[in-house]
Amino acid sequence: MNDFDFIEIESIEDDGEEIVYDLNVPNTACFFANDILVHNCSELVLAASDACRLLLVNSTSYVIDGFRPFAKFDYKLFHEHTRIALRLLDDMVDLEIEAVDRIIAKIHSDKEPDHIKSVELNMWQKIRQMNVDGRRVGLGITGIADVIAMMGMKYGSSDAIEFTETVYRELEVAAHIESVNLAEERGAFPACEPSRYERSHPFFDRLKPFIPADVWKKFTTIGRRNIGLTTSSPAGTVSIVAQTSSGIEPVYMLSYKRRKKVMNRDDNSDNIIIDEMGDRWQEYSVEHPGLKRWMDITGENDITKSPYYGATAMDVDWHGSVKLQAAAQKFVESSISKTCNLPITTSQELISQAYIEAWKSGCKGFTVYRDGSRTGVLVNDNEKNVIDNQPSEIFDTHAPKRPKELKCDIHRVTAQGETYLVLVGLLNDRPYEIFAGLSQYVEVPKKIKTGILVKNKKNKEGIVTYSMRIPIGSDDQLVFNDIVNLFDNPHYGTLTRMISLSIRHGIPMQYLVEQLRKDKHSDITSFSNVIARVLSRNYIPDGTKTLDRTCPQCESTNMQYQSGCVSCADCLWSKCA
């Protein structure tokens, strides 16, 4: 069979109905959610169909005699390399357009009818047009915290804030000059209106004094090659490879233990750590590379004498964190990916104060991390018996009392040719209990999505029974008595009781789902996957962090649920793809 042969469908089976949520905001990729402006990319604000093209300049490469009293920053070389980087990014736009053209040509050559190809063709044509019209790029810096230390300053101090503003200003100046020169050489982006740049604008008013007069004249008459030039991206993986601090962030910790998930169950290395959920991790000690370079250059072993001491993520005063980001933002066209780290005792009022100060300071975006609010794979050396801020003791919990009646959601799932009915009882709109089994024993009309679970009095044998009633009119209802026995699920009953017990005692839903999906050899594997599918798709909010904290594609720890599927928020890898 070649690529263009059609496939005949022999049969279609009804797999029930699923609620699908979709958000499409015309002409933009942002919207307001509870008064917060939400973008699909925090540090590079994109219009619909636009692309995120990022490139980083390693700022540590321009420090001469770092960690010495006479250290200095080579602005001339930095300027030269920044202009080369901007030209490279503009070339990347052309390469991307060429790739999109090949995709469009392939769609045109496909044998499917035009009405089938039109949706995909329209999408790629919009992407192409957006790339051509704006030619947006995102040039940034990584390693700023290391540069500050190499220059003998403390991150967050007044001199470090002033220095950071100067570096980012020089980045913008060099990028702007090169984009204007490229416009003269290759043409400005088609949507450019140079006359607009003659008007007063806070950003360009700040920039103008640092741009040569002849370049500024070309800017207001010819324009620029690119609609957007600079940003500040997270730079996590890139900085690990480059052995620098990440982007504009302070060094997170000077010394810590890093954990990498071990997928091979037969690996019995000495440094294998098994966490509270049974997952296996390889643990190894890490010292920040910049600190090691400081030790090598100075011959010192006392880290309290280093410029890094007292300047890590949790050391930096939040005022200094905000001011440093705001200083860089003065000369960054898009937004900045940076985190303001706060201790676990931080109040809601203080967090609100930090956000307000960031807004008043001119930051286009701002992030707060309250210690202990999420799990990770970086473990403080002083926390030998604590894994990812989890408590070191087991505490008793008490489930809320079940009322006589609970509203329930009715789900239908097909697995391995069998259709299952899953009833999820809700207390205050949260799952409280589950009843499930083969749907052939409980025939509920497919159009019905909700019902009421009733806890009955004990029968003659002293057993509590449950029934379900479904109102189907003002004076009529369907009633299913003793639903446990109706399901005829002797092998499934124990599992659903244990899941119900876990849910009502507050076990996080993602923990249950991931445990249900681990058993590959049980006789009830299909059934456990059915329950996991229902719970993950319907009762785990998008953005919930997972226990599988390492992305197999980029090794990011930013793993979360989206539409019931585990995905990476950094590289967009998805387990369901």
RAUR-V910663 format. One record per backbone hydrogen bond with DSSP energy under -1.0 kcal/mol. CO is the residue of the C=O (numbers start at 1). NH is the residue of the N-H. Records with the same first field share a line. If there is no record, write none. Layout:
# RAUR-V910663
CO: NH, NH
This chain:
# RAUR-V910663
2: 5
25: 28
31: 38
33: 36
36: 33
38: 31
43: 335
47: 50
53: 138
55: 140
57: 59, 142
58: 61
59: 62
60: 63
62: 74
64: 72
65: 68
68: 71
72: 64
73: 75
74: 78
75: 79
76: 80
77: 81
78: 82
79: 83
80: 84
81: 85
82: 86
83: 87
84: 88
85: 89
86: 90
87: 91
88: 92
89: 93
90: 94
91: 95
92: 96
93: 97
94: 98
95: 99
96: 100
97: 101
98: 102
99: 103
100: 104
101: 105
102: 106
103: 107
104: 108
105: 109
106: 110
113: 116, 117
114: 118
117: 121
118: 122
119: 123
120: 124
121: 125
122: 126
123: 127
124: 128
125: 129
126: 130
127: 131
128: 132
129: 133
130: 134
131: 135
133: 191
134: 227
138: 55
139: 231
140: 57
142: 59
143: 147
144: 148
145: 149
146: 150
147: 151
148: 153
149: 152
150: 67
154: 157
157: 161
158: 162
159: 163
160: 164
161: 165
162: 166
163: 167
164: 168
165: 169
166: 170
167: 171
168: 172
169: 173
170: 174
171: 175
172: 176
173: 177
174: 178
175: 179
176: 180
177: 181
178: 182
179: 183
180: 184
181: 185
182: 186
183: 187
189: 192
193: 196
194: 197
195: 198
196: 199
201: 205
202: 206
203: 207
204: 208
207: 210
208: 211
212: 216
213: 217
214: 218
215: 219
216: 220
218: 222, 223
224: 189
228: 137
229: 139
230: 334
232: 337
235: 239
236: 240
237: 241
238: 242
239: 244
246: 249
247: 144
251: 313
254: 288
256: 286
257: 379
258: 284
260: 282
264: 267
269: 272
271: 283
273: 281
275: 278
279: 275
280: 262
281: 273
282: 260
284: 258
286: 256
288: 292
289: 293
290: 294
291: 295
292: 296
293: 297
294: 298
295: 299
302: 305
303: 306
308: 311
312: 315, 316
317: 321
318: 322
319: 323
320: 324
321: 325
322: 326
323: 327
324: 328
325: 329
326: 330
328: 331
329: 332
335: 232
340: 369
342: 371
343: 346
347: 351
348: 352
349: 353
350: 354
351: 355
352: 356
353: 357
354: 358
355: 359
356: 360
357: 361
358: 363
359: 362
367: 340
369: 342
370: 373
377: 259
379: 257
380: 383
383: 386
387: 390
404: 455
406: 453
407: 426
408: 451
409: 424
411: 422
413: 420
415: 418
418: 415
419: 439
420: 413
421: 437
422: 411
423: 435
424: 409
425: 432, 433
427: 430
430: 427
433: 425
435: 423
437: 421
438: 441
442: 444
445: 448
449: 410
451: 408
452: 469
453: 406
454: 467
459: 462
463: 459
465: 456
466: 483
467: 454
468: 480
469: 452
470: 478
476: 472
478: 470
480: 468
482: 486
483: 487
489: 493
492: 496
493: 497
494: 498
495: 499
496: 500
497: 501
498: 502
499: 503
500: 504
502: 507
503: 506
508: 512
509: 513
510: 514
511: 515
512: 516
513: 517
515: 518
522: 525
524: 528
525: 529
526: 530
527: 531
528: 532
529: 533
530: 534
531: 535
532: 536
533: 537
534: 538
535: 539
541: 544
544: 561
547: 549
551: 555
556: 551
557: 559
558: 569
559: 546
560: 567
561: 543
562: 565
565: 562
566: 575
567: 560
568: 572
573: 568
